[in-house]
Each structure stands twice: as structure tokens, then as C-alpha cells.
Amino acid sequence: MKKRLLSLILYCCFSTSLLANNDQLQLTFGIVPQQSAKTLAAKWGPVLHRWSEESGIQLKFITAKNIPTFEQRLLGGKYDLAYMNPYHYVVYHQESGYRAMAKEKDKLLQGIIVVHKDSDINDLEDLQNVDMAFPAPASFAATIIPLAHLAKRHIRITTTFVYSHDSVYLNVAKGFFKAGGGVMRTLENRPKEVQDELRVVWKSDGFTPHAIASHPRVTKATREKLLSALERLQNDETFVKLLQTLNLNPFVRAESNEWDNIKKLKDLGISGHLGLPLQVN
């Protein structure tokens, strides 16, 4: 009887310890919903799985139904790790303590404005009084930067938010809107039949790309383990090919000051956007 009791106690202690370890080694990874959840899961899932294998830390894919919901979750610190746009990073580094870990190597983020291939719109001035589609109010390169440039040129438009990059491209391709904002990477991720219906009429300057960032509850040791694994995976042909399905370059270590060029927003007359507390002084 004593032996059975001892065995039961040891089993419970082992199970509790194992559960604690599993909890410690499983981290949620939030992906900004530039595309549908199904598309993101299909492409990001294998990337996170391979990174999990290499690091020994389980990374759980999570996204949100739309970008505003994603922003609220960042504000509440709901994700252990997150892939977010540059504007989001500056805001939620301040508000929620997210700290940069990595960015794409040799890549700058450019906003674009697209029109239908047969449109008579050829430059920004042709957009005067046009109905335009954008992903979400705080989409950095796809919304904030194009709107700022239009405002600077005193070009008045009607703005509609359709909650994802994919929706922008589809709506413009089908003629529901005459133009829309996006970024080259997500446009190139669309099916060829959608891309063939669109034409890029404007590109922005380049900015530091999206950040992979961690919440303050993620320990320094865990961050280092993940970053070391990510560095090893730069030379992993399978992993690099998985990133290519997302039109992403390999990731490299990054520090918060690499997003200081977002201060260019001030030159465009932006010191904050729709209530988000971006400080660019």
C-alpha cells in the first residue's frame, strides 16, 4: 500500500512538473491579419513548426479576425510573441512593452496604391475625389503612409476600411473601388488572376519592415534560445523556402532603435493616428 501511495505521489509530481514545463515552453505567436486566417495558417504554420523544432519551444500560431482586433490584443499583451507592422511596433513597444527580436534581412517596407489594370488613373493627382479601399486605420504602409501623401498634396478621397490587404486587392480587381492601399509583399502573395487585374500607380519610400517582438513576460533566456535557433535556420534550405512562400527574407536580430525611421511620419504631418499614442519626438 505504501509503495502504491509513493508511486502515485511521484507520478503526480512528475505530471505536474511536465505540465509546468509544457506551459513554460509553449508561446503564442500572433500574426497580423493582412490575409485570411486560412491563408496565414497554411503559410505561417510550417514556418513556426520548423522554428519550434529547432528551438525546442512550441510556437502556437494565432491571428485575429481583422487588424483592429489584432491591435486590441497587442494593447492587452495577449500574444507572447507577435509579427507586427512598424507602426504597431512603435505604438505597442510604448504601450505594452513589446520588445523587438528580429526583422527581415535586407528588406525595406514600401506602401503602394493599386488600381484596376484598365483604369485611367496614372498618378496621385488622378485620385482626386476617388473612393479608395484600405485594410485598416493603423495599417502602416498600406494606409497611413498613402493617406499622408495624399493629404500632403491636398488630394481628397473617400476612405473605406475593408479589414485586410486581400480584401483591398479583390475589391479593386472587381471594380468595387477605383483604388486601394497595400504593400508589394501581400500583392505578390495574391493569386496570379488577381494580380493580373491590378496595376501599381504609386510606391512609398522604404521603411524598416515588420518586427517580430516579444512581450515582457518572455524571459531573456527564452528570447535568446529563439533567436539562436532563428540564426541557425538562415542556412536551412527548407526553412528559407518556407519563408519564400510568404515572400519573406530570412530574419536577423533587431533592436528597437532600428524603427527610429518611423519618425519620418512627423515630416508627413502625422504625430498620432486615430487615437493611437504614437510619439515621434
PELIN-V62666 format. One line per field, one symbol per residue. ss: DSSP state (A for helix, B for strand, O for the rest). psi: psi as a letter, one per 20 degrees, with the letter a starting at -180 (. if undefined). A space follows every 10 residues. Layout:
# PELIN-V62666
ss->???
psi->???
This chain:
# PELIN-V62666
ss->OAAAAAAAAA AAAAAAAAAA AAAAABBBBB BOOOOOAAAA AAAAAAAAAA AAAAAOOBBB BBOOOOAAAA AAAAAOOOOO BBBBOAAAAA AAAAAOOOBB BBBBOOOBBO BBBBBBOOOO OOOAAAAOOO BBBBOOOOOA AAAAAAAAAA AAOOOOOBBB BOOOAAAAAA AAAOOOOOBB BBBAAAAAOO OAAAAOOBBB BBBOOOBBOO BBBBOOOOOA AAAAAAAAAA AAAOOOAAAA AAAAOOOOOO BBBOOAAAAA AAAAAAAOOO OOBOOBOOOO O
psi->ghgggggggh gggggggggg ggghjpqqop ppmhrqhggg ghhhghghgg hgghhjppoo pqarhrghgg ghhghjkhpg qqoqrhgggg gigghijppq grrqplpqpp qqpqrqhjqj pirhhiipkq pqqqgqhjof hhgggghghg hhjkoprppp pjiqgghggg hghijhqhrr qaqhghgiiq qhhghiiqpp iqqrrqqpaq qpqqqhiprg ggghgghggh ghihjohggh hghhhjlqrq qrqqqhiijh iiihhhhjkp irolipmppj .
